[in-house]
Amino acid sequence: MNNVVNERTPLVIAAEINMLKEHTHKTVLINSVEIGRRLTEAKAMLKHGEWGQWLKESVSYSQSTATRLMQMYKEYGPKLLDVSEGNNSSNYAALHNLTYTQALILLGVPEEEREKFVEDNAIDNMSTRELQQTVNEKNQAIEDRDQAQAEKAQAIEEKESLKKELDGKDREIAR
């Protein structure tokens, strides 16, 4: 006897919708990376000065859109496409669950820190605005740290300079 429930309930429909949404997010991101790969390839084939016209006539993209897609390919392509082709050894398996918008926002995180950022922050549960704010806060913290390090280095340099000056004065007095 077949015990499969065929009854359509709001819960079943919600599960189907959520599955389709997840699939759509993955498809959009992977296809964006693939488009970026092809745009990169086409740009390399075109002569200098032909790119903008080719974009307009051939694919109806602005240069800024094309640049974004090419950057998506450059930053995520090999890692994301490895995962989508079943190579789960990639450390970037978490990227496969990103939406296109999340992936764009994460371009604001340095590549060498991106994976850890994704792991450390529950970005699946963040709105776009929250993710952007978190990235901005991280970048501000990095700027603040770099500024503090520069100020510290300058203070050390000034201290050494003053010490040399004092040592020179001490030698003068000792004569």
N, C-alpha and C positions, 0 to 999 in steps of 0.2 A: 504494500500500500504506500502511496505517495503522501508524505506528511508536509510537503512544502506549502507554505502559506502564500496564497496568491491575492490576499486581500489588500487593497490599496488603502492605506491610512495616511493621515497627515505626517506621521512619524516616518513612514516608508518613503513618502514623497520628499520630505526634508532630507533624508539620507541620500536619495538620488540626486537632489539638487546640489547638495554639498559635494558629492563625488564629482559631479559635472563641473562645478566651480573649480575644484582642485585640479582637475584635468585641464581645464581651460587655462588656469594660471601657468601650469607647467608648459603647455603647448605655446602660449604667447611668449614666454621667456625663451624657450628653446628656439622658436622660430625667429625671434628678434636677434638672437645670437647668430643663427644661420644667415639671416639677411645681412647682418654686419659682416660676416665672413665673405659673402658674395660682393658686397659693396667694396670691401678692402681689395678683393681680387680685381674688380672692375677698375677701381681707381688706379691700381698699379699698371693697368694696360693702357690707360688713356694718356694722351699727351698733355703737357702742362697747359692749363687754361681751358681744357675741355670738360672738366669735372662738373662744374655747376650746370652747364647746358645739358650734359648727359643726364644728370639727376632729374632735371626739370622735364626733359622730353621722354626719358625712358622709364623712370619709376615714380615720377611725381613726388619726389622728396625734396625738402629744403636741405640746404647744406648743414644746418644745425641738427636736423633729424638724422641725416646720414652720419654725421660725426658721432652722435650719441649711440647709434646702432653699431658703428665700427668700434667705438670704445667698449660697448658691451661685449663684442666679440673678443677684442684684445684682452680685456680683463677676466672674462668668464669663459670664453669659448672652449679652450682645451679641457678645462676642469669640468665644466658643466656638460659638455658633449660626451666626455668619457663616461660620466654617470648615466646619461640618458641612453648610452649604448650598452648598458649593463655592466660596466666596469665599476664595481662598487669599492674598489681599492682606493679610489680617490678620497682625499681628505675633505673634499668639497661636496660631499653628499648632501650636506645641509643646504647648499645653494639650490639644489633641485626643488626644494619646497618654497623658494622665494617667488613672489610675484614680480612682474616686470618693474613695477614702481619701486618695490623694495630693493631690487637689484640696482636700479638707477641711484637711489638714495645711498646705498652702500658703496657706490663708487667714491663717495666722499670720505671713506675710511681707507687709509693706506692699505695696499694689497697685502703686505706682510702681517697686518693686524686684523684683516677682515674676518678670517675664519674664527679667530678667538672672539672677536666682537659678536659674531653670530651666535657662538656657543654661550657666551657670557650674558647675553641679553635675550630675553624671551620675545624675539621679534615676531614670532607667529601670533602672539597675543597683543601686538602693538598696532595702533592705527598708523596710517602714513604720517600724520602730524607728529605722533609720539616718536616714531622712528627717526624722523628728520630732527626733532629736538634732541634726541639722544646722541645722534651723530654730531650735531652742532656742539653739544656740551662736551663730547669727547674731544673734538677738534679744539675747542676753547681751552680745555685742560692741557692739551698738548702745547698750544701756544703759550699758555701761562707757564708751563714747566720750562719750555725753551727760553722764555724771557727771563725766568728766575735763574736758569743756568748761565745765561749770558751776563746777567748782572753780577752773579757770583764770580764768574771768571774775571770780569772787569774789576771787581772789588779786590780780588786776589792780586791782580796785576798792579793796581794802585798801591796796595799794601806793600808789595815787593819793591816798588819804586820808592815809596816813602822810607822803607827800611834801608835801602841802599843810600838814600840821601842822608838819613840819620847816621849810618855807619861812616859816611864820608865826613860828616860834621864831627863825630866822635874822634876820628883820626886827626882832624885839624886841631881839635882841642888838646889832644894827647901830645902834640908836637911841642 
